Amino acid sequence: MAAGNDQKTRRDTRHGVLHRVRVWRDRIRARRTGRMTLRIAIGLLGGIMVIGGLIMVPFPGPGWLVVFAGLAVLATEFAWASRLLAFAKARVMAATDWLQRQNWFVRIVASLLTLACAGAIVWAAVKLTTGIDLVEAALTLFAYLPWAQR
């Protein structure tokens, strides 16, 4: 019984917080300057998130997640962002569904290609920013391993 009450309390709290945010947002939107200020603030925040996510896309990590989160923020105020988010979700779901229908060989090849692309991007980023060639460093390290010497 206590677990059910805890879940109900969490749900009520979550809905209470969302309700307070909506009331706060509606109060800001009630005035013309507030509405414009809110649109500008959300536009800046969402734009920064999208641009930051796009910069992160080539690197391993949450690049696309940040792009979609930025679009979701923008979609709260802009209809074009809502349409773009729906389009992107549909394309991602279609690609995911297609990959799930493929046999294990295609999945492994797709995974290896993705891993190779991510590795090449990391190698290029490290090489261009620090001048360190990771492949050369790995081969040098490999030469010093006892089992690799002849």
C-alpha positions in Angstrom: 0.0 0.0 0.0 2.9 2.4 0.8 4.5 1.9 -2.6 1.2 2.8 -4.3 1.0 6.0 -2.3 4.6 6.9 -3.1 3.9 6.5 -6.8 0.7 8.5 -6.5 2.5 11.2 -4.5 5.3 11.4 -7.1 2.8 11.6 -9.9 0.8 14.3 -8.2 4.0 16.2 -7.5 5.1 15.9 -11.1 1.7 17.1 -12.3 1.8 19.8 -9.7 5.1 21.1 -11.0 4.0 20.9 -14.6 0.8 22.8 -13.7 2.8 25.5 -11.9 5.1 25.8 -14.9 2.1 26.1 -17.2 0.5 28.7 -15.0 3.7 30.7 -14.8 4.2 30.5 -18.6 0.6 31.6 -19.2 1.0 34.5 -16.8 4.1 35.6 -18.8 2.2 35.2 -22.1 -0.7 37.3 -20.9 1.3 40.5 -21.6 2.7 41.4 -25.0 6.2 42.1 -23.8 6.2 38.9 -21.7 5.1 36.9 -24.8 7.9 38.4 -26.9 10.5 38.0 -24.2 9.5 34.3 -23.7 9.7 33.6 -27.4 13.2 35.2 -27.6 14.4 33.4 -24.5 13.1 30.0 -25.7 14.5 30.7 -29.2 17.9 31.5 -27.8 18.0 28.5 -25.5 16.7 26.1 -28.2 19.0 27.5 -30.8 22.0 27.2 -28.6 21.1 23.6 -27.8 20.6 22.7 -31.5 23.9 24.4 -32.5 25.7 22.8 -29.6 24.2 19.4 -30.5 25.2 19.7 -34.1 28.8 20.5 -33.1 28.7 17.3 -30.9 27.2 15.1 -33.6 30.4 13.9 -35.2 31.9 12.9 -31.8 30.8 10.0 -29.7 28.2 11.1 -27.2 24.8 12.7 -27.0 25.0 15.0 -30.0 21.7 13.9 -31.7 20.0 13.7 -28.3 20.9 17.4 -27.6 19.7 18.4 -31.1 16.3 16.7 -30.6 16.1 18.2 -27.1 16.8 21.7 -28.5 14.1 21.1 -31.2 11.7 20.1 -28.4 12.4 23.3 -26.6 11.9 25.3 -29.7 8.7 23.4 -30.5 7.1 24.8 -27.3 6.9 28.2 -29.0 7.4 27.7 -32.8 5.2 25.7 -35.1 8.0 25.1 -37.6 10.2 23.5 -34.9 7.2 21.2 -34.0 6.9 20.1 -37.6 10.6 19.6 -38.0 10.7 17.5 -34.8 7.8 15.4 -36.0 9.6 14.9 -39.4 12.9 13.9 -37.7 11.2 11.5 -35.3 9.5 9.8 -38.2 12.7 9.4 -40.1 14.6 8.1 -37.1 11.8 5.6 -36.4 11.8 4.5 -40.0 15.6 3.9 -40.0 15.4 2.1 -36.7 12.6 -0.1 -37.9 14.4 -0.9 -41.2 17.6 -1.9 -39.3 15.6 -4.1 -36.9 14.1 -6.0 -39.9 17.6 -6.8 -41.3 19.5 -10.0 -40.6 22.4 -10.1 -38.2 25.1 -9.6 -40.9 23.6 -6.3 -42.0 23.3 -5.2 -38.4 27.0 -6.1 -37.7 28.2 -4.3 -40.8 26.1 -1.2 -39.9 27.6 -1.2 -36.4 31.1 -1.6 -37.7 30.7 1.2 -40.2 29.3 3.4 -37.4 32.2 2.5 -35.1 34.7 3.1 -37.9 33.2 6.5 -38.7 33.3 7.5 -35.0 36.9 6.3 -34.7 38.0 8.3 -37.8 36.3 11.4 -36.5 37.9 11.1 -33.1 41.3 10.4 -34.7 41.0 13.5 -37.0 39.9 15.7 -34.1 42.8 14.7 -31.9 45.2 15.0 -34.8 44.0 18.4 -35.8 43.7 19.8 -32.3 46.7 18.4 -30.5 48.9 17.1 -33.3 49.0 13.6 -31.8 48.5 10.7 -34.2 46.7 8.1 -32.3 47.3 5.4 -34.8 51.1 6.1 -34.8 51.1 6.2 -31.0 49.2 2.8 -30.8 51.7 1.2 -33.3 54.6 2.5 -31.3 53.1 1.2 -28.0 52.3 -2.1 -29.7 56.0 -2.5 -30.7 57.1 -2.2 -27.0 54.8 -5.0 -25.9 56.8 -8.2 -24.9 54.7 -10.6 -27.0 54.9 -8.4 -30.1 58.7 -8.4 -30.3 60.5 -11.0 -32.3 
